[in-house]
Every structure is written in C-alpha cells, then in structure tokens.
Amino acid sequence: MSAADDTPFSALTPDCILSALEGLGIPCDGRLLALNSYENRVWQVGVDADDPAARFCVAKFYRPGRWSEAAILEEHGFLAELAEEDLPVVPPLTLAGRTLHRSGVYPVAVFPRRGGRAPELDDPDCLRWMGRLLGRIHQVGRRHPHAHRLHLDPVRFGEEPRAFVLAGSWVPPELLDAYASVSEQALEAVRQCFERAGGVSVIRLHGDCHAGNVLWTDAGPHFVDFDDTLNGPAIQDLWMLLSGDEHAMARQLDTVLEGYECFARLDPRELHLVEALRTLRLLHYSAWLARRWADPAFPAAFPWFASPRYWQDQILALREQIALMAESPLVRLMA
C-alpha cells in the first residue's frame, strides 16, 4: 500500500455498496449492517426476496492491493473444493459466471448469509467434531499447494514483520533495545523449533482457524473467513483451538486428534512447531497493526497499540515464548 492508499475504504459509501450489488443482479432493499472485519470491509445486505432464507447476503469488499486476483480466486477455488466434499464452508456465490467481481478499485465477492454462535471449545464433543472436520479439510488441502498464496515460514511471518516494526517509530525509545533483543532471541528459538521438526508436509490450510472463524448451529459447526488461507503445516489449523496451561492444552489436543485422525494423520514432529507458530503470530500481529495504522479503523479499534504498555506486554510475552519453545511442553506431554 502506498501513502495514497492510507484510507483505502474512504470511497466505499452505502451507495457504492448497493450499486455494486445491484449491478450484479441482486435486488437490494437498502438494509446494510457492517460486520466485524478490519482487513477488508464486509456488509450484511438486505435482499428483496420472497424466500426468507434469501433475504440477506454478505458482501465482501477486499482491501485494494492486498491480494492479486489470482490469489483471491485460489481462496474461492479452495472453498469450492471443500463444498464439493460436503464440508461446512461458505463459498461465494457465482454471479454472471464469476465469483470475483470489481467495483471501482475494490475486488468484490458475495456470499450467502450463514449465522451461528461461537463454538464451546471447553466441550470435548465439540473439539472432536472440530477435529473430524479439520481432518477432512486437510485431506482436500493435501491434493496440491496454493500457487499464489503465502507460505507460512519464519521469514515471511517473523523476520519481515520484525524488520518492519523496528524500521518505524512504533516501539517507544525506552523499550526499543529490549524489544529488538528479545524478538531476535525469539526468532532464533523459532528457527530451532523448525529445525527440530524437520521437513514436515506443507498443505493448503484455513490459516486463521480461531474460534471467531467458526460458527456453530444445531447442525454443527461451519468455517468462515478463508481470507488468510495459505500453505503451511497442518498444526497451524489446530493449535489456535487450544488454551490454558500446558496440561490443559495437551488434553485438548488429544481430544481434537481423536476426531482429526479419523481422516488424516498428524505428523508428531509438528508438535515442535506449536509454540513457534504462536510466536510468529505475535510478531506478525504487531507488524499488521503498524502497517494498517493509517487506516482510520485501526486507531479507533486498537488504541492501546500506541501505548508503552502494549510493547511492555509484547516483550514479556516473547520472553515467555522463548522459555516455552525451549521446553516444548506439548512434545513432552504428548509423547
């Protein structure tokens, strides 16, 4: 994004949204509800339809310049493959023969609305169900890699984000040396974890499989927001379902794997990557906020990012991660 793109969604007015959808043949009734999304802009749109199930759709306006058209179409293609296997995902609608459209500078996709509630990840039955579905998703993901998507590795998700943060004025001067030192130590520990894991398989993943991207209904879960789908180790889609101390996470992972391994095998060497991937997420998240700070939505939603307390907490979190990567508690407990 260039300096001229600091406010990438300033032109996205209600008229623009409705006109884009009506141009695709969707009879909008004027109702708009902004949904929780910062990287893109996502709207629930009212539709003039007799069928109650079709009275809303979800319009996704992608951030200009973030993904190439080929990369977005890979997201849509992966969703189509999963849907063909009867997996609970939400592919975009095909309108005028395409799933990806354009309104001015904005790539646009339209999805059917699918509601739901947050999964109860403290319920073992829920974890097993999630494990079974992720095993099936990974079966499909193993068929071939993405050609236009990112690869999850320490360079792209660790070294580059750290360099971006240190090159700016994001870290308070009094904390800069401490952050630079601990982040480099953390990255060295990440590299050692990847070396211990060895040459694990890289497959297509959801990529951002936290509880907020799973919606639960009486029929079970469905997965949403494949915007960050990428190539990486299977454990990336599993570790974000775990929480608590090391013993709690070991119990949860064991339960998830009961379901997962009905359909796919997890290479046990990937357990070396759990804390390394958590560390990369910490580093990448700080750089993501910094890269997007000129977008007015970010200071409003994340005001604490500009505070010394945020960076103090990051330094502490990275120190804790260094200790966890040295211990590899899940490797020890799951052995």
C-alpha positions as CSV (number, residue, x, y, z in Angstrom):
1,M,0.0,0.0,0.0
2,S,1.3,3.4,-0.9
3,A,0.8,6.7,1.1
4,A,-2.0,7.5,-1.3
5,D,-3.8,4.3,-0.1
6,D,-3.9,5.3,3.6
7,T,-7.7,5.5,3.6
8,P,-8.4,2.6,1.2
9,F,-12.1,2.4,2.0
10,S,-13.0,6.1,2.0
11,A,-14.9,5.7,-1.3
12,L,-16.9,2.8,0.0
13,T,-20.2,4.6,0.7
14,P,-23.6,2.9,1.1
15,D,-24.5,4.0,-2.4
16,C,-21.3,2.3,-3.7
17,I,-22.1,-0.9,-1.9
18,L,-25.7,-1.1,-3.1
19,S,-24.9,-0.1,-6.6
20,A,-22.2,-2.8,-6.9
21,L,-24.6,-5.5,-5.8
22,E,-27.5,-4.3,-7.9
23,G,-25.1,-4.3,-10.9
24,L,-24.7,-8.0,-10.2
25,G,-28.4,-8.6,-10.3
26,I,-29.1,-8.6,-6.5
27,P,-32.3,-6.6,-5.7
28,C,-31.2,-4.8,-2.5
29,D,-33.8,-3.4,-0.2
30,G,-31.5,-0.8,1.4
31,R,-30.6,-2.5,4.7
32,L,-26.9,-2.6,5.5
33,L,-25.1,-3.9,8.5
34,A,-21.3,-3.6,8.9
35,L,-19.9,-6.9,10.1
36,N,-16.7,-7.3,12.1
37,S,-13.8,-7.0,9.7
38,Y,-10.7,-4.8,9.7
39,E,-8.6,-6.1,6.9
40,N,-11.5,-6.0,4.4
41,R,-15.0,-4.5,4.7
42,V,-17.8,-6.9,5.0
43,W,-21.5,-6.0,5.0
44,Q,-24.7,-7.9,5.6
45,V,-27.1,-6.6,2.9
46,G,-30.8,-6.9,2.8
47,V,-32.3,-8.5,-0.3
48,D,-35.8,-8.1,-1.7
49,A,-36.7,-11.8,-1.9
50,D,-39.8,-13.8,-1.1
51,D,-37.7,-16.7,0.3
52,P,-36.9,-15.8,4.0
53,A,-33.6,-17.7,3.7
54,A,-32.5,-15.4,0.8
55,R,-33.4,-12.1,2.4
56,F,-29.8,-11.3,3.3
57,C,-26.4,-11.8,1.6
58,V,-22.9,-10.9,2.7
59,A,-20.8,-8.6,0.5
60,K,-17.0,-8.7,0.9
61,F,-15.1,-5.8,-0.4
62,Y,-11.4,-6.8,-0.4
63,R,-8.7,-4.3,0.6
64,P,-7.3,-2.9,-2.6
65,G,-3.8,-4.1,-3.4
66,R,-3.6,-6.7,-0.7
67,W,-4.2,-9.8,-2.9
68,S,-3.8,-10.4,-6.6
69,E,-6.9,-11.6,-8.4
70,A,-5.2,-15.0,-8.8
71,A,-4.7,-15.2,-5.0
72,I,-8.4,-14.3,-4.3
73,L,-9.5,-16.9,-6.9
74,E,-7.4,-19.5,-5.1
75,E,-9.4,-18.7,-1.9
76,H,-12.6,-19.2,-3.8
77,G,-11.4,-22.3,-5.6
78,F,-10.4,-23.9,-2.3
79,L,-13.8,-23.2,-0.8
80,A,-15.4,-24.7,-3.9
81,E,-13.4,-27.9,-3.5
82,L,-14.3,-28.2,0.2
83,A,-18.0,-27.6,-0.6
84,E,-17.9,-30.3,-3.2
85,E,-16.8,-32.7,-0.5
86,D,-19.8,-31.7,1.6
87,L,-17.7,-29.8,4.1
88,P,-19.4,-27.0,6.1
89,V,-17.9,-23.9,4.5
90,V,-19.4,-20.9,2.8
91,P,-18.3,-20.4,-0.8
92,P,-19.0,-17.2,-2.7
93,L,-22.0,-17.1,-5.0
94,T,-21.4,-17.4,-8.7
95,L,-23.0,-14.3,-10.3
96,A,-22.7,-13.6,-14.1
97,G,-20.5,-16.7,-14.3
98,R,-17.9,-15.5,-11.8
99,T,-17.3,-15.5,-8.1
100,L,-15.0,-12.4,-8.1
101,H,-16.1,-9.0,-9.4
102,R,-14.9,-5.4,-9.2
103,S,-16.5,-2.2,-8.1
104,G,-14.0,0.6,-8.9
105,V,-10.8,-0.2,-7.1
106,Y,-12.5,-2.9,-4.9
107,P,-12.5,-6.6,-5.7
108,V,-15.9,-7.9,-4.5
109,A,-17.4,-11.3,-3.7
110,V,-20.9,-12.0,-2.5
111,F,-21.7,-14.9,0.0
112,P,-24.9,-16.4,1.3
113,R,-25.5,-15.4,4.9
114,R,-24.8,-18.2,7.4
115,G,-25.4,-17.4,11.1
116,G,-24.3,-19.2,14.2
117,R,-22.8,-18.9,17.7
118,A,-19.3,-19.3,19.0
119,P,-18.1,-22.9,19.5
120,E,-17.8,-24.2,23.0
121,L,-14.2,-25.3,22.9
122,D,-14.3,-26.5,26.6
123,D,-16.7,-29.3,25.4
124,P,-14.8,-32.4,24.4
125,D,-17.5,-33.4,21.9
126,C,-17.1,-30.0,20.3
127,L,-13.3,-30.5,20.0
128,R,-13.7,-34.0,18.5
129,W,-16.2,-32.6,15.9
130,M,-13.9,-29.8,15.0
131,G,-11.0,-32.3,14.7
132,R,-13.0,-34.5,12.3
133,L,-13.9,-31.6,10.1
134,L,-10.3,-30.2,10.1
135,G,-9.1,-33.7,9.2
136,R,-11.4,-33.7,6.2
137,I,-10.4,-30.2,5.2
138,H,-6.8,-31.2,5.3
139,Q,-7.5,-34.2,3.2
140,V,-8.6,-31.8,0.5
141,G,-5.7,-29.4,1.3
142,R,-3.1,-32.1,0.6
143,R,-4.2,-32.5,-3.0
144,H,-1.9,-29.7,-4.3
145,P,-0.5,-26.5,-2.8
146,H,-1.6,-22.9,-3.5
147,A,0.3,-21.3,-6.3
148,H,-0.4,-17.7,-5.5
149,R,-0.7,-17.7,-1.7
150,L,1.8,-17.1,1.1
151,H,3.9,-19.8,2.7
152,L,4.0,-19.9,6.5
153,D,7.6,-19.7,7.5
154,P,9.9,-17.8,9.9
155,V,11.0,-15.3,7.2
156,R,7.6,-14.1,5.9
157,F,5.9,-14.3,9.3
158,G,8.8,-13.5,11.7
159,E,11.8,-11.8,10.2
160,E,10.0,-9.5,7.8
161,P,7.4,-8.3,10.4
162,R,10.1,-7.7,13.0
163,A,12.2,-5.6,10.5
164,F,9.1,-3.5,9.6
165,V,8.4,-2.7,13.2
166,L,12.0,-1.9,14.0
167,A,12.3,0.3,10.9
168,G,9.4,2.6,12.1
169,S,8.8,4.6,15.2
170,W,6.3,2.1,16.7
171,V,8.3,0.9,19.8
172,P,8.9,3.6,22.4
173,P,12.6,4.6,22.5
174,E,13.0,3.4,26.1
175,L,11.8,-0.1,25.1
176,L,13.4,-0.3,21.6
177,D,16.6,-2.2,22.7
178,A,14.7,-4.6,24.8
179,Y,12.2,-5.4,22.0
180,A,14.9,-5.7,19.4
181,S,16.9,-8.1,21.6
182,V,14.0,-10.3,22.8
183,S,12.4,-10.5,19.3
184,E,15.7,-11.7,17.8
185,Q,16.1,-14.3,20.6
186,A,12.5,-15.4,19.9
187,L,13.2,-15.7,16.2
188,E,16.3,-17.8,16.8
189,A,14.2,-20.1,19.0
190,V,11.6,-20.3,16.3
191,R,14.3,-21.4,13.8
192,Q,15.4,-24.1,16.2
193,C,11.9,-25.4,16.5
194,F,11.6,-25.6,12.7
195,E,14.9,-27.4,12.6
196,R,13.7,-29.9,15.2
197,A,10.5,-30.5,13.3
198,G,12.4,-31.2,10.1
199,G,10.8,-31.4,6.7
200,V,7.1,-31.6,7.7
201,S,4.5,-31.6,4.9
202,V,3.1,-28.3,3.7
203,I,-0.6,-28.2,2.7
204,R,-3.3,-25.8,2.0
205,L,-4.8,-24.5,5.3
206,H,-7.6,-22.4,6.6
207,G,-4.7,-20.4,8.1
208,D,-6.6,-18.4,10.7
209,C,-8.7,-21.1,12.4
210,H,-9.5,-19.5,15.7
211,A,-12.9,-19.7,17.4
212,G,-14.1,-16.4,15.9
213,N,-13.9,-18.0,12.4
214,V,-16.2,-21.0,13.4
215,L,-19.9,-20.6,13.7
216,W,-21.9,-23.2,15.5
217,T,-25.6,-24.1,14.9
218,D,-27.8,-27.0,16.0
219,A,-26.5,-28.8,12.9
220,G,-22.8,-28.4,14.0
221,P,-20.0,-26.0,13.0
222,H,-19.2,-24.3,9.8
223,F,-16.0,-22.5,8.9
224,V,-15.9,-18.9,7.6
225,D,-13.3,-16.3,6.5
226,F,-10.7,-18.2,4.4
227,D,-9.2,-14.8,3.6
228,D,-5.8,-15.9,5.1
229,T,-5.7,-19.4,3.5
230,L,-2.1,-20.3,2.9
231,N,0.4,-23.1,2.6
232,G,1.8,-24.4,5.9
233,P,2.0,-27.3,8.4
234,A,-1.3,-28.9,9.4
235,I,-0.8,-28.0,13.1
236,Q,-1.4,-24.3,12.2
237,D,-5.1,-25.1,12.0
238,L,-5.1,-27.0,15.3
239,W,-3.1,-25.0,17.8
240,M,-5.5,-22.0,18.0
241,L,-8.2,-24.3,19.3
242,L,-6.1,-24.9,22.5
243,S,-5.9,-22.7,25.6
244,G,-4.9,-22.9,29.2
245,D,-1.8,-24.3,30.8
246,E,0.3,-27.0,29.1
247,H,-1.6,-29.9,30.7
248,A,-5.0,-28.4,29.6
249,M,-3.7,-27.9,26.1
250,A,-2.3,-31.4,25.9
251,R,-5.8,-32.8,27.0
252,Q,-7.5,-30.6,24.4
253,L,-5.1,-31.6,21.6
254,D,-5.5,-35.2,22.4
255,T,-9.3,-34.8,22.1
256,V,-9.0,-32.9,18.8
257,L,-6.8,-35.6,17.4
258,E,-9.3,-38.3,18.3
259,G,-11.5,-36.7,15.7
260,Y,-8.8,-35.5,13.3
261,E,-7.1,-38.8,12.9
262,C,-10.3,-40.5,11.8
263,F,-9.5,-38.8,8.4
264,A,-5.9,-37.5,8.4
265,R,-2.7,-38.3,10.3
266,L,-0.8,-35.5,12.1
267,D,3.0,-35.9,11.9
268,P,4.0,-35.8,15.6
269,R,7.1,-33.8,14.7
270,E,4.7,-30.9,14.1
271,L,4.2,-30.6,17.8
272,H,7.6,-28.9,17.9
273,L,6.0,-26.0,15.9
274,V,3.1,-25.1,18.2
275,E,4.9,-22.5,20.3
276,A,7.0,-21.4,17.3
277,L,3.8,-20.7,15.4
278,R,2.3,-18.8,18.4
279,T,5.5,-16.7,18.5
280,L,5.3,-15.9,14.7
281,R,1.7,-14.9,15.2
282,L,2.7,-12.4,17.9
283,L,5.4,-10.8,15.7
284,H,3.1,-10.8,12.7
285,Y,0.2,-9.2,14.6
286,S,2.3,-6.2,15.7
287,A,3.5,-5.6,12.2
288,W,0.0,-5.9,10.8
289,L,-1.3,-3.2,13.2
290,A,1.6,-1.0,12.3
291,R,1.1,-1.5,8.5
292,R,-2.6,-0.6,8.8
293,W,-2.3,2.2,11.4
294,A,-3.1,4.9,8.7
295,D,-6.4,3.2,8.1
296,P,-8.8,5.2,10.4
297,A,-10.5,2.0,11.5
298,F,-7.3,0.8,13.3
299,P,-6.6,3.6,15.8
300,A,-10.3,3.5,16.7
301,A,-10.4,-0.2,17.2
302,F,-6.9,-0.8,18.7
303,P,-6.0,2.4,20.6
304,W,-3.7,0.5,23.0
305,F,-1.3,-0.3,20.2
306,A,0.2,3.3,20.5
307,S,0.8,2.8,24.3
308,P,4.1,1.8,26.0
309,R,2.0,-0.9,27.9
310,Y,1.4,-2.8,24.6
311,W,5.1,-3.1,23.9
312,Q,5.9,-4.0,27.5
313,D,3.4,-6.8,27.3
314,Q,4.9,-7.9,23.9
315,I,8.3,-8.1,25.4
316,L,7.0,-10.2,28.3
317,A,5.0,-12.5,26.0
318,L,8.0,-13.1,23.8
319,R,10.2,-13.9,26.8
320,E,7.6,-16.4,27.9
321,Q,7.5,-17.9,24.4
322,I,11.3,-18.3,24.4
323,A,11.0,-20.4,27.5
324,L,8.2,-22.5,26.1
325,M,10.0,-23.1,22.8
326,A,13.0,-24.4,24.8
327,E,10.8,-26.7,26.8
328,S,8.4,-27.9,24.0
329,P,5.8,-28.9,26.6
330,L,3.3,-30.4,24.2
331,V,6.1,-32.6,22.7
332,R,6.9,-33.9,26.2
333,L,3.3,-34.4,27.3
334,M,2.0,-36.0,24.1
335,A,5.0,-38.4,23.7
